[in-house]
Amino acid sequence: MNQTSPQGGMIGYLIGFLVLAVVVTLRMRNMNRERPLKIEALWIVPGIYALIAGFLYWRFPPQGMVIVWCLAGAAVGALLGWQRGRMMRIVVDPETHEIKQKGSLAAMFFLLGLIAVRYIARIEGAAWHIDVMAITDVLIAVALGLLSAQRVEMYLRAKRLLDEARGE
């Protein structure tokens, strides 16, 4: 019989929390620095994630009402992604027309809030006897909507700012 102890589960959560803390700390150190933004490459992350999500949905297709929840999750993710994209600071150098982005502390806390919601849903889902695969399917849809809408919003805003800088 293979059973895990409660201490083993807590160690897993502690390791996950420590990894997240290190990643957030490193990310926040670089947040005040402007980085180049290549608008022609904004599609890459959502494109890769769409392939992964498509494969997962093809391999393990959602059934029944989970499909509706996935569509609703994608819509909610798109709204959240659009808002997160709006939080990113985008500037265009008026002389060189170089586009730069600067992360937002609000965007970072926004993302941490989403991680917390996922974490709580995972823990409470088991206590409430919720189908973990259904939760996973919905969260995949939320993430796809979030990543895609964030990049679309950033692209549209960066393109508009670039056109304004060029005088078009």
C-alpha positions in Angstrom: 0.0 0.0 0.0 1.5 3.4 -1.1 0.4 6.2 1.2 2.0 9.5 1.6 2.3 11.1 5.0 0.9 14.5 5.8 4.4 15.7 6.4 5.4 14.6 2.9 2.6 16.7 1.4 3.5 19.7 3.5 7.1 19.4 2.3 5.9 19.5 -1.3 3.9 22.6 -0.7 6.8 24.2 1.2 9.2 23.5 -1.7 6.7 24.9 -4.2 6.3 28.0 -2.1 10.1 28.5 -1.8 10.6 28.1 -5.6 7.8 30.6 -6.2 9.4 33.0 -3.7 12.7 32.8 -5.4 11.2 33.3 -8.9 9.1 36.3 -7.7 12.2 37.8 -5.9 14.3 37.5 -9.0 11.5 38.9 -11.2 10.9 41.9 -8.9 14.6 42.8 -9.0 14.4 43.2 -12.8 11.0 44.9 -12.8 12.2 48.5 -12.7 14.4 47.9 -15.8 13.0 48.7 -19.2 13.4 45.8 -21.7 13.1 45.8 -25.5 9.7 44.7 -26.7 9.6 42.9 -30.0 5.9 43.3 -31.1 6.4 40.8 -33.9 7.3 38.1 -31.4 4.4 38.6 -29.0 2.5 35.7 -30.6 5.1 33.1 -29.7 4.2 32.4 -26.0 0.4 32.2 -26.6 1.1 30.2 -29.8 3.2 27.6 -27.9 0.7 27.5 -25.1 -2.2 27.1 -27.6 -0.4 24.0 -29.1 0.1 22.6 -25.6 -3.5 23.3 -24.6 -4.8 21.9 -27.9 -2.8 18.7 -27.4 -4.1 18.3 -23.9 -7.7 18.9 -24.9 -7.3 16.5 -27.8 -5.7 13.8 -25.6 -8.0 14.3 -22.7 -11.1 16.0 -24.1 -13.4 17.8 -21.6 -16.9 16.2 -21.4 -20.4 17.7 -20.8 -20.6 20.9 -18.8 -16.9 21.1 -18.5 -16.8 22.3 -22.1 -19.0 25.2 -21.1 -16.9 25.9 -18.0 -13.8 25.9 -20.2 -15.3 28.4 -22.6 -16.3 30.6 -19.6 -12.8 30.2 -18.2 -11.2 31.3 -21.5 -13.5 34.4 -21.5 -12.6 35.2 -17.9 -8.9 34.6 -18.7 -9.2 37.0 -21.7 -10.7 39.7 -19.5 -7.9 39.2 -16.9 -5.2 39.0 -19.5 -6.4 42.3 -21.1 -6.3 44.0 -17.7 -2.8 42.5 -17.0 -1.6 43.7 -20.4 -2.9 47.2 -19.7 -0.8 47.2 -16.5 2.4 46.8 -18.5 4.2 50.0 -19.2 5.1 50.4 -22.9 7.2 53.3 -24.2 8.5 54.2 -27.6 11.7 56.2 -28.0 10.6 59.2 -30.2 14.0 59.3 -32.1 14.9 55.6 -32.6 11.3 54.3 -32.5 12.6 51.5 -30.2 9.7 49.9 -28.2 10.4 49.1 -24.6 8.3 47.6 -21.8 8.6 47.8 -18.1 6.9 45.3 -15.8 4.3 46.5 -13.4 4.3 45.7 -9.7 0.5 45.6 -9.9 0.7 43.1 -12.8 3.1 40.9 -10.6 0.6 41.0 -7.7 -2.2 40.2 -10.1 -0.4 37.1 -11.3 0.4 36.1 -7.8 -3.3 36.4 -7.0 -4.2 34.1 -9.8 -1.6 31.6 -8.6 -3.1 31.8 -5.1 -6.6 31.2 -6.5 -5.3 28.1 -8.4 -3.6 26.8 -5.3 -6.7 27.2 -3.1 -8.9 25.6 -5.8 -6.5 22.6 -5.9 -6.6 22.1 -2.1 -10.3 22.9 -1.6 -11.4 21.0 -4.7 -10.4 17.7 -3.1 -12.2 18.6 0.1 -15.3 19.5 -1.9 -15.0 16.4 -4.1 -14.6 18.4 -7.2 -13.2 16.7 -10.3 -9.5 17.7 -10.5 -9.4 17.0 -14.2 -12.3 19.5 -14.7 -10.5 22.1 -12.7 -7.3 21.5 -14.7 -9.2 21.8 -18.0 -10.8 25.1 -16.9 -7.5 26.5 -15.7 -5.8 25.6 -19.0 -8.5 27.6 -20.7 -8.1 30.5 -18.3 -4.4 30.6 -18.9 -4.8 30.4 -22.7 -7.3 33.3 -22.6 -5.0 35.3 -20.3 -1.8 34.9 -22.2 -3.5 35.5 -25.6 -5.4 38.6 -24.6 -2.5 40.1 -22.7 -0.3 39.8 -25.8 -3.0 41.2 -28.1 -3.5 44.2 -25.8 0.2 44.9 -25.6 0.6 44.5 -29.4 -2.3 46.9 -30.2 -1.0 49.5 -27.7 2.6 49.2 -28.8 1.6 49.5 -32.4 -0.5 52.6 -31.7 2.3 54.2 -29.7 4.8 53.4 -32.5 2.5 54.9 -35.2 2.1 58.1 -33.0 5.9 58.3 -32.6 6.3 58.0 -36.4 3.6 60.6 -37.0 1.3 58.3 -38.9 
